[in-house]
């Protein structure tokens, strides 16, 4: 059975009949007002659009990928993707900011439409913008890093003859969002205080309680700058960052620190200078760095300032009294919200 793809075409199209063909498809545009439209068919699909409709703005256009499907556009605002539950699909916006994938029979209705809307605070489909703002306010009480940017908000819903309705899915799909990091420094563009990309998580709006709830089992692809999570329910979605309390990747350099040795300097492979001291990097968003002698005496302590970015601090190799610490082996410890990492460093003066 062939499925129908309904598309919109500008009324200004030339009134004469035009046709083209190639491979397994053909395209024709009938005369204006002739009751026909344009027709595209080939393989297992067919597209037809009547004259007199108009394309929606490019910002409202979406890309649908699937084997057999139906898309309706034109008089429909927002654009909706007409689908059949026996068919799996993936759809995204032209910029690739959001992707939604569902397996066959994930939606109970035999036929349905999926609608997507960016920034539902200003242009909602069904959700109450006041509820979104209330959820944002509740989340901000936890941390100033819990920012819900308008560009990180999407509303995705199913619509049928009875209208829009959020619903649980019978099969697990996937949802992913792309974030911006034009500098490639691991900080999400437009965040202040800065949010580290590796802390981003997808969240879904609990519409009964006006709360953001974190989606489980999510992952961040730092190379692809994408956040992905399983999809089990349609609603309003956001990707939100938070505190980075991980200490697993923290390390100190140069080790050994030898500011007067033959390889003294601040370049790669060199042993450091008095001016630069010892640098600790890949630090958490907040916490402390402690340096101890092997006898357990505190030789130095550095407070990691809140929302540190970039995640690097230098120690001038002096104790709390401002005196240079002696040559020897020391233990350093990074602590953040119950997480801790300990390692060694050596000073040779």
C-alpha positions as CSV (number, residue, x, y, z in Angstrom):
1,X,0.0,0.0,0.0
2,X,1.3,3.4,-0.9
3,X,1.3,6.2,1.8
4,X,0.6,9.8,1.1
5,X,2.9,12.7,1.8
6,X,1.0,16.0,1.9
7,X,3.2,19.0,1.3
8,X,2.5,22.7,0.9
9,X,3.4,24.7,-2.2
10,X,3.4,28.4,-2.9
11,X,0.4,29.9,-4.6
12,X,2.8,31.8,-6.9
13,X,3.9,28.6,-8.7
14,X,3.6,28.8,-12.5
15,X,0.1,28.0,-13.6
16,X,1.2,25.7,-16.5
17,X,1.5,22.0,-15.9
18,X,5.1,21.0,-15.3
19,X,6.5,17.5,-14.9
20,X,9.8,15.8,-14.4
21,X,10.9,12.3,-13.8
22,X,14.0,10.3,-13.1
23,X,14.8,6.9,-11.6
24,X,11.7,5.6,-9.7
25,X,10.0,9.0,-9.1
26,X,8.0,11.6,-11.0
27,X,7.0,15.2,-10.1
28,X,4.2,17.2,-11.5
29,X,2.6,20.5,-10.7
30,X,-1.0,21.1,-11.9
31,X,-2.5,24.4,-13.0
32,X,-3.4,26.9,-10.3
33,X,-7.0,26.4,-9.2
34,X,-7.3,23.2,-11.2
35,X,-8.0,21.2,-8.0
36,X,-4.8,19.2,-8.4
37,X,-1.4,20.1,-7.0
38,X,2.0,18.7,-7.1
39,X,2.7,15.0,-7.0
40,X,5.9,13.1,-6.1
41,X,5.9,9.4,-6.1
42,X,8.4,6.6,-6.2
43,X,9.1,3.4,-4.3
44,X,6.7,3.0,-1.5
45,X,5.6,6.6,-1.1
46,X,3.8,9.4,-2.8
47,X,3.7,13.1,-2.2
48,X,1.0,15.5,-3.2
49,X,0.4,19.2,-2.4
50,X,-2.4,21.5,-3.4
51,X,-1.8,25.0,-4.7
52,X,-3.0,27.9,-2.5
53,X,-1.1,26.8,0.6
54,X,2.1,28.4,1.8
55,X,5.3,27.2,3.3
56,X,5.7,27.9,7.0
57,X,8.9,29.8,8.0
58,X,12.1,27.9,7.9
59,X,12.3,27.9,11.7
60,X,9.1,25.8,11.7
61,X,10.4,23.2,9.1
62,X,11.5,19.8,10.2
63,X,13.1,16.8,8.6
64,X,11.5,13.3,8.9
65,X,13.4,10.2,8.1
66,X,11.5,6.9,7.8
67,X,10.6,4.2,5.3
68,X,6.8,4.7,4.9
69,X,5.3,7.8,6.4
70,X,3.0,10.8,6.0
71,X,3.9,14.4,6.6
72,X,1.4,17.3,6.7
73,X,2.4,20.9,6.5
74,X,0.9,24.2,5.2
75,X,-2.3,25.0,7.0
76,X,-1.1,23.2,10.1
77,X,0.7,25.2,12.7
78,X,2.8,23.9,14.3
79,X,3.9,21.3,11.6
80,X,2.9,17.8,12.6
81,X,4.4,14.5,11.3
82,X,1.6,12.0,10.5
83,X,2.8,8.5,11.4
84,X,1.7,4.9,11.7
85,X,2.5,3.0,14.8
86,X,3.8,0.0,12.8
87,X,6.7,2.0,11.5
88,X,9.8,3.2,13.3
89,X,11.1,6.7,12.6
90,X,13.6,9.4,13.5
91,X,12.8,13.1,13.1
92,X,14.9,16.2,13.7
93,X,14.9,19.9,13.0
94,X,17.0,21.2,10.1
95,X,19.8,22.4,12.5
96,X,20.0,19.1,14.2
97,X,19.3,20.6,17.6
98,X,16.9,17.9,18.6
99,X,16.4,14.3,17.5
100,X,13.5,12.0,18.4
101,X,13.5,8.2,17.5
102,X,10.7,5.7,18.2
103,X,10.6,2.0,17.4
104,X,7.4,0.4,15.8
105,X,4.4,0.3,18.1
106,X,5.8,2.7,20.6
107,X,2.6,4.7,20.3
108,X,-0.7,3.0,21.1
109,X,-2.8,4.8,18.4
110,X,-2.7,3.1,14.9
111,X,-2.2,6.5,13.3
112,X,-1.0,9.7,15.1
113,X,1.0,12.9,14.6
114,X,4.1,14.1,16.3
115,X,4.5,17.9,16.9
116,X,7.7,19.6,18.0
117,X,8.1,23.2,19.2
118,X,11.2,25.0,20.4
119,X,11.0,27.4,23.3
120,X,7.6,26.5,24.7
121,X,7.9,29.4,27.2
122,X,6.9,31.8,24.3
123,X,5.3,29.4,21.9
124,X,3.7,26.5,23.7
125,X,1.9,23.6,22.1
126,X,-0.1,22.4,25.0
127,X,2.0,23.0,28.1
128,X,1.4,25.9,30.5
129,X,4.3,28.3,30.3
130,X,3.6,29.3,33.9
131,X,4.2,25.8,35.0
132,X,7.5,25.7,33.2
133,X,8.6,29.0,34.9
134,X,7.6,27.5,38.3
135,X,9.7,24.4,37.6
136,X,12.6,26.6,36.6
137,X,12.4,28.6,39.8
138,X,12.3,25.5,42.0
139,X,15.4,24.1,40.2
140,X,17.3,27.3,40.6
141,X,17.1,27.0,44.4
142,X,19.4,24.1,44.2
143,X,22.3,25.7,42.3
144,X,22.9,28.8,40.2
145,X,24.4,26.4,37.6
146,X,20.9,24.8,37.1
147,X,20.1,27.2,34.2
148,X,17.2,26.4,31.9
149,X,18.0,28.5,28.8
150,X,15.2,29.1,26.3
151,X,17.3,27.6,23.5
152,X,17.6,24.4,25.6
153,X,13.8,23.9,25.8
154,X,11.6,21.7,23.5
155,X,8.0,20.6,23.7
156,X,7.3,17.3,21.9
157,X,3.8,15.8,21.9
158,X,1.4,13.4,20.1
159,X,-1.8,14.7,18.6
160,X,-4.7,12.8,17.1
161,X,-8.4,13.6,16.4
162,X,-8.9,14.4,20.1
163,X,-6.1,17.0,20.2
164,X,-2.7,17.1,22.0
165,X,-2.0,14.8,24.8
166,X,1.2,13.7,26.6
167,X,1.3,10.0,26.9
168,X,3.6,7.2,28.0
169,X,5.1,5.1,25.3
170,X,4.6,1.4,24.9
171,X,8.2,1.1,23.6
172,X,11.4,2.9,24.5
173,X,12.7,5.5,22.1
174,X,15.5,8.0,22.3
175,X,15.8,11.7,22.5
176,X,19.0,13.8,22.0
177,X,19.8,17.5,22.1
178,X,22.8,19.4,20.6
179,X,24.4,22.1,22.7
180,X,26.7,24.9,21.6
181,X,30.4,25.1,22.5
182,X,31.9,27.3,19.8
183,X,35.2,27.8,21.7
184,X,35.6,24.1,22.3
185,X,36.5,24.7,25.9
186,X,33.9,22.3,27.4
187,X,31.8,25.3,28.6
188,X,28.2,25.6,27.3
189,X,27.8,28.8,25.3
190,X,25.5,31.4,26.9
191,X,25.8,30.2,30.5
192,X,26.7,32.5,33.3
193,X,28.0,31.2,35.7
194,X,29.7,28.9,33.2
195,X,28.2,25.4,32.9
196,X,30.5,22.5,32.0
197,X,29.2,20.5,29.1
198,X,30.0,17.1,30.8
199,X,27.4,17.9,33.5
200,X,24.5,18.3,31.1
201,X,21.5,16.1,31.7
202,X,18.2,15.8,29.8
203,X,15.2,16.6,32.0
204,X,11.4,16.2,31.5
205,X,8.7,18.4,33.0
206,X,6.5,16.7,35.6
207,X,3.3,18.5,34.6
208,X,1.4,17.4,37.7
209,X,3.9,19.0,40.2
210,X,5.6,21.7,38.1
211,X,8.9,20.0,38.6
212,X,11.9,19.1,36.4
213,X,12.7,15.4,36.6
214,X,16.1,14.1,35.4
215,X,15.9,11.4,32.7
216,X,17.8,8.3,33.7
217,X,20.6,6.6,31.8
218,X,21.6,9.7,29.8
219,X,25.0,10.3,28.2
220,X,27.0,13.2,26.9
221,X,29.0,13.0,23.7
222,X,31.6,15.8,24.1
223,X,33.0,15.3,20.6
224,X,29.6,15.5,19.0
225,X,28.3,18.0,21.5
226,X,25.1,16.0,22.1
227,X,23.2,14.8,25.1
228,X,21.1,11.6,24.7
229,X,18.7,9.7,26.9
230,X,16.0,7.0,26.6
231,X,12.5,8.4,25.7
232,X,9.5,6.9,27.5
233,X,7.1,9.8,27.6
234,X,6.2,13.0,25.6
235,X,6.2,16.3,27.4
236,X,8.4,19.4,27.7
237,X,12.2,18.6,27.7
238,X,15.3,20.6,28.7
239,X,19.0,19.9,29.0
240,X,20.4,21.4,32.2
241,X,23.9,21.4,33.7
242,X,25.0,21.5,37.3
243,X,27.9,21.1,39.7
244,X,30.9,19.1,38.5
245,X,32.0,17.2,41.6
246,X,34.1,14.6,39.9
247,X,37.7,14.4,41.0
248,X,38.7,11.2,39.1
249,X,40.5,13.1,36.3
250,X,42.3,15.7,38.5
251,X,46.1,15.7,38.3
252,X,49.1,17.9,39.1
253,X,52.0,19.0,36.9
254,X,54.9,19.3,36.5
255,X,55.9,16.3,38.7
256,X,58.6,16.4,39.9
257,X,58.7,20.1,40.4
258,X,62.3,21.2,40.0
259,X,62.5,25.0,39.3
260,X,66.3,25.1,39.4
261,X,67.1,21.9,37.5
262,X,68.6,21.5,34.0
263,X,65.1,21.1,32.5
264,X,63.5,24.0,34.4
265,X,60.9,25.9,32.5
266,X,57.1,26.0,31.8
267,X,57.1,24.2,28.5
268,X,56.1,20.6,27.8
269,X,58.4,18.1,29.5
270,X,60.1,20.8,31.6
271,X,60.1,20.7,35.4
272,X,58.5,24.1,36.3
273,X,59.4,27.5,37.5
274,X,59.0,29.3,40.8
275,X,56.7,31.8,39.2
276,X,54.3,29.2,37.8
277,X,54.5,26.7,40.7
278,X,52.6,23.5,40.5
279,X,49.3,23.4,38.5
280,X,46.3,21.3,39.4
281,X,43.9,20.7,36.5
282,X,40.6,18.9,35.7
283,X,39.3,20.1,39.0
284,X,35.7,20.0,40.2
285,X,33.5,23.1,40.2
286,X,34.2,23.7,43.8
287,X,36.0,22.1,46.7
288,X,39.6,22.1,48.2
289,X,43.1,21.0,47.3
290,X,45.2,19.9,50.3
291,X,48.9,19.2,50.3
292,X,50.5,17.1,53.1
293,X,53.9,15.9,54.1
294,X,54.4,12.2,54.4
295,X,54.3,12.7,58.2
296,X,50.7,14.0,57.8
297,X,51.4,17.7,58.3
298,X,49.4,20.2,56.2
299,X,51.8,21.9,53.8
300,X,49.3,23.9,51.8
301,X,45.6,24.3,51.2
302,X,43.8,25.9,48.2
303,X,40.1,26.6,48.1
304,X,38.6,25.9,44.7
305,X,36.3,28.9,43.9
306,X,32.7,28.2,43.1
307,X,31.9,27.6,39.4
308,X,35.6,27.4,38.5
309,X,36.2,27.6,34.7
310,X,38.6,26.7,33.3
311,X,39.1,23.9,35.8
312,X,42.7,24.8,36.6
313,X,44.5,26.3,39.7
314,X,48.2,27.0,40.4
315,X,49.9,26.4,43.8
316,X,52.9,28.7,44.4
317,X,54.6,25.9,46.4
318,X,54.4,27.9,49.6
319,X,52.8,27.1,52.9
320,X,50.1,29.1,54.7
321,X,52.8,31.4,56.2
322,X,54.1,32.2,52.7
323,X,57.3,30.3,53.1
324,X,58.6,28.0,50.4
325,X,58.1,24.3,51.2
326,X,61.1,22.1,51.5
327,X,62.2,19.5,49.0
328,X,60.6,16.1,49.4
329,X,57.7,13.9,48.6
330,X,54.2,15.2,49.4
331,X,50.6,13.9,49.2
332,X,48.0,16.0,47.5
333,X,44.2,15.5,47.9
334,X,41.3,17.0,46.0
335,X,37.9,16.9,47.8
336,X,34.5,17.9,46.4
337,X,31.1,17.1,48.0
338,X,32.3,13.8,49.5
339,X,34.4,12.8,46.5
340,X,38.2,12.7,47.0
341,X,41.3,11.8,45.1
342,X,44.8,11.4,46.5
343,X,48.2,11.3,44.7
344,X,51.8,12.2,45.2
345,X,54.1,14.9,44.0
346,X,57.8,15.6,44.4
347,X,59.6,19.0,45.0
348,X,63.4,19.2,44.2
349,X,64.8,22.7,44.9
